């Protein structure tokens, strides 16, 4: 077969042959997917390809990807044959690695075609095969099915639970009391099968939801721990890691499973990890998640569990940072959960014991670290014993071991920096004491291991400078900057972050006196902001690039993963190096701060053309910042880029002479993205409206639906606010743009066919354009009036009433104001939207204050109605069942207006209007006295 030759050529060591085969394979996949699937299935199955192990190993990988991206053929007969051959292959294949690859094909086919009734019975039956290797294969298939089609398998949770329990608990029946333990135990199950069963169980359990379905599985934790203990004692590191990884994944989703066994886990965790510091993380992370669910559980943690938490913060040489972080998180979270009254008496004896062990600096370090971690959550209780513990901590400033000495110094200097930040210029009294100490640490703490201490010292110096101000700091600032800039820092290390932040803080103090240092600082920040994101697209079930085995703390950069569907390639996993993104965000934020603080002094780095400024090679900030408006991976970067561009424009204006063209050049570059802002805002609003309408029509009332409604409400509100702010800023100049771009989109949303909650948002935009648009506002009143009398849509109605009132208040000459105000007055008082009501009622008071005759009518013919509306508004405001509809200031103005009417209006007209009021209305006015 020609296709078979192509598949085999893909395995060629000859690059030319392989590249040609790849090209041919792509064409076949595009034009003959069914024939290609047949070829791959033939090469996958042992019964049709028993001699070529290499292609049997490779073909199922291609077949799974083909089924994933192209789907299954519609031919029912073909599908049935494929399913039969795959199940037969699982039994006949002699190579376990190939069987594992075939299991992924089986799962992918099951995902594509749910009508495979014989699948689960066949796999369950295979778990009873006398060959332990076949049992492992069957369990691997169940694990893979759970991964691919977990939601469908939930219907079989009782049957599958029995299968998993029969393996996991095969030698530990005495520990089990659940119904699962009553099943027949597989007598020939080997350790490998038990491990496979636990992995399948974990993959399946994450899809369960109800406590009733989860409860039986919690009783399998004791046999799991015994299985893990055996693997570790037999130095089977692969099995142990697989067990722990699946255990962690399961408890991350369902930490409540551990509730009955926290103490047992603490005991095993302590005993099994004495010489295995990396294993501790797998125990302590689930424990502290479970403790967070229940304060009572956290309070009852056993001695072993508390000891495990302390052990996890030990920074032994060669111990990975994740272990330390897990222990830190445990102590910190439990402290916040249960408080100091419970935690301090439990953990302080261990801390005291560790501090006394002079032969182990690691234990002393762990004690100090734990004490610092629990301080915030237990601060009230620790304050009571401060006199006891503070001297012991301060003694460690002179500890013979540098790791402890410098770590305590780190915390001490951070404390000084925090105090300076809080007390501000009052810290000037202590300036002469602490500034020399911080500067001394900068010069004397040499070596990579003390980078964090130097960083903390940099932070302290800068915060002290900000606290005391330029006058006190200026004399030392140059010496400090010289020290900072002499430091050789790793461009990707933590010290660089402290350095740049310290310099930017010092810049905020020195202002124009800092300009001389910009050539040394800004290029670093621009390089940091311009860092390209480290993004890798891999197959969705590939392992994450691991850095756990590297003991260098600087190498523990986090990787964030996002699963995406790529057209033509199926499901992929996007791996993003989060440390690089954080560095980019920090660099951009520092540029923003410099432009904000230095204003015109920063102009040399703003102009859009790179070149020389005062003999210095200048890299322009605009070239870096402008493209970040479209940065895909972090919304804060896009937000910061927009804020920074505004400050760069201000710097260009403030730092240029009147005849300079620099501000115009900057504005031209910035303005182009702004031209599309309305289109983008309206596109976002349109998509949100469609989703909101769909949600309303579905009328679901679950918690997730409530969250979706809140999200959509927030999106619409943000869009309306953004357009409204723009209208208020540019007033009549924006009306042509509004008419051309905004009105055609907004007007359809005002139709009665749209829900009131949606219409109300967009009427706010009309409201703003009426109030601030000036004489250029088009005649859009007819559009609004159609919505005024729909009382069933109160929110939309109130916004329409507000818009008409503002139009008549500010643009009366453009419309028939007497007629409109008569309609408007009859709509009062407003109630459904209290915020809008207070604004509209204030407008009414304003009109009467100004003796608006369009409202009052010729010869004050509408005065009686106006007084009636005042009485209704006051009565509604006094009703405690409703939110206030008058501001206090408006109520005071209303009282003054009534007095003015009585004093200045014709007495006969006032008496006639007053006599038309009911007794209740008159009593409401009397309450104002």
N, C-alpha and C positions, 0 to 999 in steps of 0.2 A: 504493500500500500504506500502511496506517495506520502500521505499524511504521517504514517509511521516513520518514514525516513526523516521527515522534518522534525518530529519530536526527538528522535535519536540524535539528530544533528545539533539540537539545542544543548546537548551535553558535551559537545566536542571541545577539546582543548585548543583547537585552531580558531583564533579570533575571527578570521575571515569567514570560515564556514559557519561559526555560531551567529555572527551578525546577519549573514544571509538567511539563515534559518529563522532568526527572530523576525526579520522583515516578512518572510513568507508566512510564518505563523500568524502574524498580525492580520495579513490579508485573508487567510483562511478563516480566522476567527470572525472577521467582519462579514464575510460573504457566505461561509458554509459552516455556521456554528453547530448544526445538528450532526453533520458528517464528522466534524472535529470531536464532538462529544462522544460519538461512537468509537472513534479511534482511541481516544484517551481511556474510555471504559474498557476497551479490549486490552490495552497495555496495563491497566490497573489490576485486572482480575487474574488471579493465579491460574484459574481453569483455562484461560486463553493465552496466558503469557507466563508459563512456569519456569522458563529458562533464563530470562533477562531480568535479574534482580534490580539492576540500575534503573531501567525504565519503569519497573513496577514501583520503585521508590519515588520517581519524579512525576509520573503521570497523574497520580491522585491529587497532587498539589495543583497542577494545571486544571484538572477537572473541577476541583472545588471552586477555583477562581472563575472558570468559565460558567458554571452554574450560577454563581453569585452575580456575575455581571450580565449574563445573557438570559438567565432564567432557563426553565425546562421547556422542551418542545411540547406543543399542544397535543401531540399524538399520544392517546391514552395507552395504546399497546406498547409503544416505545418506553413510556414511563414505567409501566409494570415490569417490563423486561429489565430495565436498569435497576429497579429496586430489588428484584430477585437476584440479579448477579452480584449486587453489592452485599446483600446479606450472605450469599454463598461465599463470597470472598473473605468475609470476616471469619468464617469457620475454616476455610481451606488454606488461607495464607499462612505460611510457616514463619514469616519474619515479623516479630512484634512491632518494630518501628513502622513497617508498612501498614500493619493493621491499625495503628494509631492514626496514620494519614487517611486511611479509608474511612475511619470513624468520622472524620471531619467532612468527608464527602457525604456520608450518610446523613449527618446532621444538617448539612446545607440543603440536601434534597428534601428532608423532612420540613425544613423551614419554608421551602418553596411550595410544597405539596402536602397539605395537612391530611389528605385522605390516604393514609398508609396504616391501616388497622393492624396489620400483622407485624409491624415494626417492634412495638414495645413488648408484646409477648415473646417474640423471637429473641430479643436481647435479654429479657429476664430469664428465659430458659437457658441462654448461654452462660449466665452466671452460675448455673449448676453443673457446668461441664467439669469432668474429672481432672482436666488439665488446669493447674493454677494459672498458667499463662493465658488461657482462653477466658478464665474468670476475670483476669485483669483487663483483657480487651473489652469484655462486656461492660465492666464498670467504667472503663474509659469512654465507651460509647455513651453511657448514661450521663457522665459528666459533660461530655460535649453536647449532647442533646439539651441538657439543662442550660448550657451556655447559649445555645442557638434558639431553643424553643421553650424556655423555662415556663412561660405563662401557660402554655398548653399542658405541660406535665403536672401542673398543680392539681389537676383533676385526679391524678393517680398517687397522691402524696402518701396514702396509707400503704398501698402496695409497695411503692418504692422505699418507704421508710422501713418496712419489714426486710427488704433486700439489703439495704445498707446496714441495718442493725445486725443482721446475721453474720456479717463480716467483721464490722468494727468491734462488736462485743463478743466475738467467738470464744475468748478465753476469760471473760470477765463477767459472767452471768450474775455472780453474787453482788455486783455493784449496781445492778439494774432493777428497777421496780416498776418500770413503765410497761404498757402492753407490748411494746416492741420486743421486750426481752423474752417474751413467752414463745417466740417463734423458734423453729428448728434452727440450730446453729450449724453453719457449714463446717464439717469436721476437717476438711482438707485445706481450709483457707490458710494461705501463707502470709507472711508479713507484707509482701508486695501487694497482695490482693487487699489486705486490710487498709493499706495506705491508699490504694486506688479507690476503695469504698469510701474512705473519709473525704477524699477529694471530690468524689461524685456527690456525696451527701452535702458538702459545703456549697458546691455549685448549685444544688437544687434548693437548699434551704433559703438562700437569699431571695428567692422568688415567692416564698410564702409570706402571708400577711397576718392572718388571725393568730391570736395567742393559743387557741385550741390546736391548730395545726402545728404550731411550733413546739408546744409543751413536751411531746414525747422525745424530741431530739435533744432536749437539754440533759436528759439522763444518759446520753452517750458521751458526755464530756469526761467522766472518770475513766472509762476504757480508752478514750482517746489519749488521755494523759499517760496512761500506762504504756500505750503503743509508742508514744513519743519518747518516753523514758527508755524503752528498749532500743529504739533507733539510736538515741544518743549514746547509750552505753555500748552499743555495738559499733560505734563510730560510723554509722550509716548517715553521713551528712546530707546526702541527696534526699533520702526519705524524710529526714528531720525537717529540712527546709521546706519540702513540699507540704508536709503536715502543718507546719507553723504558718506558712503563707496562706493556705486555705482556711486555717483557723482564724487568722486575722481578717481575711476578707468576709467571712461569715459573721464574725462578731462586730465588724464595722457596721453592717446593716442591721443586725439584731443583737445589740449588746445585752438585752434583757435575758438572753439565753444563759448568761453567766450568773444570774442572780443567786441561784441555789448553790453555786460552787465557787464563789469568790475566794473563800478561805483555802479551799483545796487547790485552786490555781496558784494562790500565793505560796502555799507550801511547796508545790512542785516547782514553781518558778524560782524559788530561793534555792532549793536543793540542786536543781538541774543546771543552774546558770552560774554557780560559784566560779567555775573556770571557763565559762562561755559568756563573756559580757555581751556579745552581739545577740544572743538568744533572749536576753532579758527584755529587749524592746518588744518582742512578740508577745510577751506575757503582760507587761505593765500597760501597754497601750489599750488592750481590751478591758483590763481591770478598771482603769480610770474612766473609760467611757461608761462602763456599767455603774460605777459609783456616782457619776453625774446624774444618772436617772433617778437615784434614790438617796436622799440624805441619810435615811436610816441605815442603808447598806454601807455607805461611806463611814458612818460612825462605828459600825460593827466590824470593820476590817480587822483581820487577825494580825498577830505579831509578824507572821511570815510575809503577809502582803505589805505591811508598812516597811519591813526591812527590805523587801524587793524594791520599793520605791526609792529608798535611800541608796541602795546598791546601784540603781540606774543612773544616779547623778555622779557616780565615780568617774573621773576622767583619767582612767588608766592609760598609760602609754600604749598606743596601738588600738585603743578603743574608738570605734566610729562615733561620729557626732550624733547620729540618729539615736543611739542608746541614751546619751546624755539628754537629748531633747525630750525623749519619751518620759524619762524619770522627772525631768523638770515640769513637763506638762501635767504629770500625775499629781505632784505635790501642789502645784499652783491651782489646778482645777479643784482638787479636793479641799484645799484651804478656802476657796471661794464658796464651795458647796456647803461645807459643814461648819465653817467658821473656826475661829481660834479657840473658843471655849472647849470644843471637842478635840481639835487636832493638836493643839500645843501640848497638853498633858500626855498625849499618845506618842508624839514624835520627839519631844524634847529629851527624854532619856537617851535615845539613840544618838541625837546630835551631841549631847554632852559626852557620851561614851566615845564617839568618834573623835571629838576634839582632844580627848585625853590620850589618844593613841599616838604618841610622839614618834613611834617608829614607822608610821605609815602616813606620809604627807597626803596620799590620795584620799584616805578616809577623813583627814582633817579638812581637806579641800571640799569633799562631798558634804560635810556637815555645814560648813559656811555657805556653800551654794544652796543647800536645802533651806537654811535659815533665811537667806535672802529671798528665795522663791515663795515661801509661805508668808512673808512679811506683809504683803498687801492684803491678802485674804484674811489674815489674823492680826491686823495691825492694832486693833483695840486691846486685845488680850496681851500682845507682846509689849505694848506700851507699859503695862503694869509691871513687867519684869525687865524693863530696859536697864535699870541700874545694875542688874545682875549680869546681863549678857553684853552690854556695850563695852565694858572694860576688857572682856575676854576677846571681843572682836578687834578692838584697837591694839591689843597686844600682838595681834597677827601682822600688824604693819611692820614689825621687826622680826618676823618669822625667818628662821634660817633658810628655809627652802624658797627659792625665787618664785615658783609658781603660786604659792599661797600668798607670799608677800605682794606680788604684783596684782593678783586678783583682788585682794582686799583694797589695794591702792586704786584699782579701777573703780570699785564701788564707792570708795571714799571721795574720789575726785568727781564722780558722777553726782554724788550727793551735794558737793559744793556747787557744781554747775546748776543743779536744780534750785538750790537756795538762792543763788544769784539771780536766776531767771524770775523767781517769785517776788523777791523783795525789791528788785529794780535798783534805782539809784541809791537806796539806803545801804547797798552793799559797799559803797565807796569807803565806809569806815573800816572794812576788812580787806580792802584792795591790796594794801601793802603787805599783807600777810600771805594771801593765797596766790597772787599773781606770780611771785618769784618761785613758789613751789611748783606750780603748773609748768612754768617755763623750764624749770630744772628737770622735770620728768621728761620733757620733750628732748632734751639734749643727752640725758643720761641713760634712757631706756633704749638700748641698742639691741638689734637682732629681730628676726622675723617673729619669734615667739612672743615678743612684747608689742607687736603692731597694734593690738587692740588697746593696750594701755596708752600708747602714744596717741591713738585716735581719740580716746576719752580725754586726754590732756588737751588736745587741739579743741575739742568741743567745749571744754571748761574755759579755756582762755577766751574763746570767741564769745561765749555767753556772759562771762564776766565783763568783757569789753562792751557788749550791748547793754548790760545792766548799768554800768557806771557812766557811760556816755563818752563822747569824743574828748572832752576837756581833760578828764582823768586818765583816759586810755592812750591818748595821742603819743605821749613820750615813749611808751613801751611798745606801741603798735609796730613801728618799723623794725625793732629788734625781734619781735614775735614773728612778723612776716618773713624776715630773713631766715629765722629758724625753720619755719614751716616750709619755705621754698627750697631749703637745702636738703630736705629729706628726700631720699630716693625711695619711691613707692612703686609697688607693682600696679601697673595700669588697670588690672582687673581685681585688685585686692580691696579689703574692707578699709584699709588705711587711706586709700585715695578718696573714698567717699567722705570720711571724716575731714580730710584735708580740704576738699572743695567746699564742703559745707562751712567749715571754719573760715575760710577765706571770704566766702560770700557774706557771712555774718559780720566779719570785720569790715567789709566794704560798706555795709549798711551803716556802720558807725563813722567811718572815715569820709564817706561820700567822695568829693572831688579829690581828696588827698590819696585816694586808692587808685587813681587812674594809672599811675606808674606801674602798678602790678598787673594790670589787665593783660598785657601781652604774655604773661607767664601763666595766667589762670584761664582766660577765655578759650585758648586753643584746646586745653584739656577738656573743658566743658563741651565744646563743639564736637570734639571727637567722641565724647561719651554719648552725646545726644544723637550723633549720626551713626552709632553702632548698628549694624544690620542685625536683625533678629535671627537667632539660631533656630531655624525651623526645619524639621525633617518630616517627610510624609512616608509612613511605613504601612505595611499591611496591618489591619486592625488587631489581629491576634498575635503580632510579634511582641517579644519581650521589650520592656522599657530599657533603654541604655542604662546600665547600672554603674554607679560610682561608689557603691557601698563598701567595696573592698579596699578602697583607697583610704589610707589613714590620714592623709593630709586634709585638715579641716577646710582649707580653701577650695578643695575640689568638690565639696558636697553641694553643688549647684542643683537646685530643684528643677524638675522637668514636669511641666503641665501638659496633660494629654487631652485632646478633643477628638471625638469620633465624628467623622464627616462622611457623607456620601459623595463620591466623585463620579460624575457621569462617565460611563464607559469603563470604569475601573472598580466600581462597587464601593464597599465600606472601607475606609482608610482611617488611620490614626495619625493625627497631627501632634507631633512632639515639639514643645516650645521650651527653650531654656529660659526659665523665669528670671534667673539672676541677671541675664543680659537685658531683659525688658525693664527690670527694676533700675539697673544702671542707666539705661536710656532715659527713663522717667526722671531719675534724680538729676542727670545732667541738664535736661530741659528745664526742670524746676529751678535749678541754680541760675540758668540764663535769664529766666523770668525775673528772679529776685534781683539780679544785677541790673537789669534794665529798669526795674521798678525803683530801685534805690538810687542809682547813679543818674538816671534821666538823661539830660543832654550830654553828660560826660561819657556816655556809652555810644555816642554817635559813630565813632570810628568803626564799630563792629556791626553797624546797621546797614550801611549803603550796599545796594544790591550787586556791586561789581567788586570782585576781589582785587587787591592791589596793595599799595603801600600808603601808610598814613604816618606822617612824621618819621619817615625812614623805616617803619616797622611793617613787616609782611602781615597783612591782616586777612583773616578768614572770616567772611561775612556771615553773621548769624542768620540772615534771611535765607541764604542758600541751604541752610540746614533745617530751619524751622518750617518753612513754607511747605515742603513735601510731607511733613508730618501731619498736616491736616487730614491726609488720607491714610494714615497709619492704621493697619487692619487689626492688629493684635491686642491693642490696649486702648480703651476709650479715654483713660486719663491722659494719655499722650496726645490724643487729638484735642482734648479740652485745653491742656497746657499750651499746645502750639497756638491755639486761637488767642488765649490770654497773652502769650508772649508777643505775638504779632502786634497786638494793640499797644503794648508797652514799647516795642521797637519803633512804631510809628510816632509815638509821643516823644521818644528819645531823638528821633530824626528831626522833629519839629523844634524841640527845645535846644538841640545842639547845633543847629544850622543858622547861618546868617539869612537875612530876609531874601536875598537874591539867589540862595542855593536851590538847586533843582532836586536835591536828595529827597526831601519829603514827598515831592510829586512822584519820583521814581519808586519810592517805597509804596506809596498809595496805589500806583498802577499795578504793582505786583500783588498787593493784598486784595485789591478790589475785585480782581477777576473771580476768585472763589466766592466772594460775596454776592456776585450777580446771580448765582444759582441757589442762594440760600432759601428764597421763597419757594422755589420749585421743590426743593428737598423737604422743607417743612410741610408743604401741602401734600407731598407724596406720602410722607410719614403719617400725616393725619388721615389721609384717605384710607391707607391700609389699616389704621387703627379703627376707623369707623366701620369698615367692613367686618373686622373681627368682632367688634362690639355688637353690631347688629346680629351677627351669627350667634354670639353668646346669649343675647337676649331672646332670640328665637328658640334656642335650645332649652332655655329656662331651667338649667341645672342649678342645684342649690348645694352642692358639696363644697368642702373647704377649698379644693383646688380651683373651683369655678370662682369662688369669692376672691381668691388671690388674683386670678386673671382679670376680673372686673376692676380691681384696684389698680392693677398695672396699666390697663387700658385707660382708665380714668386719669392716671398720672401722665400718660403720654399725651393725651389730648390737652390736658391743662398746661403742660410744658410748651406744646406747640402754640397754643393760644396766647400764652404769656409772652413767648418770644416774638410773635407777630405784633402783639399789643405794645411791647416795649419799643419795637422798631417804629411803630406809628407815633407813639408819644415822643420819640426822639426827633423824627424828621418832619412831623406834622404835615402841612399842606404839600410839601415837596414830594411826599410819597404817594399822594393820591393817584397820579397817573399809573404808577407801578401797581397800586392796589387794584385799580379798575381793570388793568390788562391781565394781571396774573392771579390775584387773590379772589376777587369777586366772582369770576366764573366758576371757581371751585367751591366757594363758600355758599353761594346762592342755592344750589341743590340741597344742601344740608339743612336749609331752613324750611323745606317742604314738610307738610304735616305727616308724610309717610315715614319720616325719620323719627325715632324715639325722642322724647323731650329732653332726656339727659344729654343727648348728642347735640340737639338743636341749641340748647342753652349755651354750650361752649362757643359755638360759632356766632351766636348773636352778640356775645361779648366783643368779638372782633368788630362787628358793625357798630357796636356801641362806641368803641375807641375811635373808629374813623369818623363818626359823627361829631364826637367831642373835640377831636384834635385836627380834623382834616381841613377846617376853614372853608372859605367860599368855594373851593374847588371840588367839594363833595358832590358827587352826581345825585340826581333825584332818585334815590333808592327808597324813599318812604313808602311807596305802594307795596313794595316787597315785605316791609316790616308789618304794615297794618293788617295784612292777612292773618297774622299770627296772634293779634292782640286779644281776640275774643275766644280763643280756645282754652277755656278754663280747666279742661282736663289735663292740660300740659302746663302746670303752674310754673315750673322752673323756666321753661322757654318763654312763657307769657311775661314773667317778671323782668327778664332780660330785655324783651321787646319794649315794655313800658319804660324801662330805664333809658333805652336808646332814643325813644321818641321825646322824652322829657329833656334829655341833654341837647337834642337837636333844636328843640324850641327854645332852650335856654341860651344856646350859643350861636345858632344860625337861623334865628326866627325870620329874617328877611328873605330867606330862600323858599319858604313854604307858607301855607295858609295856617299861621300859628294859632289864631283863635279857635279854629275848628279842631285842630290836632290837640290843643290843650284841653278842650272840652272832653274829648275822648280820653285823654290821658288822666284827667282828674277823676273821671268815673271809675278808673281802674284801681284807685287807691282806697285803702292802704294795702301795701304789699306784705306778704307774710311768709311764703314758702322758702324764699332765699333771704335769710336775715341780713346778710352782708349787703346784698343788693337793695333790700328794703331800707336800710339805714341811709344809704346813699341817695335813693330817690326821695325819701321824706325830707332829707336835708335840702334837696333841690327845690322842693315845694316851699320850704321856709325861705330860701334865697329869693325865689320869685316874688313872694309877698313882701319881703324886706325891700325889694326894688320897686314895689308898687307896679308890678307887671300887669298892664291893662289888658293884654291879650288873655291873661288868666282871669283877672277880676271882672272883666267885661265893662262895657260902657255904663256909666253911672253905678258901677260896683254891683251889677246885676247878679254876679256869681259869688258875692261875698258870703251869702248864707251857705252855699255848697262848700266853699273853702273852709268856713268855720266847722261845718259838719265833718269834713275830712280830717281837720285837726283833732276834733274830739274822738273820732274813730281811731286815729293813729295813737293818741294818748291812752285810750282805753286798752288797745292791743299791747302797748308797751307796758302797762301796769299789770297785765295778766301774767301771773307767774308760771303758767303752763307753757308759755311760748318764750322764745328768745327775745331779748330787747330789740325793738325796731327803731329806736332813737338813740343816738349818741347823747351823752350827758351835755356836751357843748351845744348840740342841736336843740335839746330840750330847753336850755337856758335862752337860746336865741328865740325859740317859739314863745316863751313867756314874754320876752321883750317885744316881739311882734304884736302880740295881743294887746299889750299896753299901748303900743304905738297906734293901733287901729282905733282903740277907744278914745285916744287923745286927739287924733288928727282927722279921722274920717268924719263925714257928715253925721251928726248924732241921729237923725231920723233913719238913715240907712243902716247904721250900726244897731239901733234898737229893733228895727224890723228883722234884720238877720238874726239877732240874738233871740228874739221871741219865736223864731221858727225852729229853734233847737229843742230837743226833748229835755225832760228833767234830768235824765241820766247824763246827757251830753253836758248840761250845765254843771252837774256835780263833778264831772271829770275835769272841767276847767277850774272849778273851785279847789281841786287837789293841788293845783300849781301854786296856790297862794302860800 
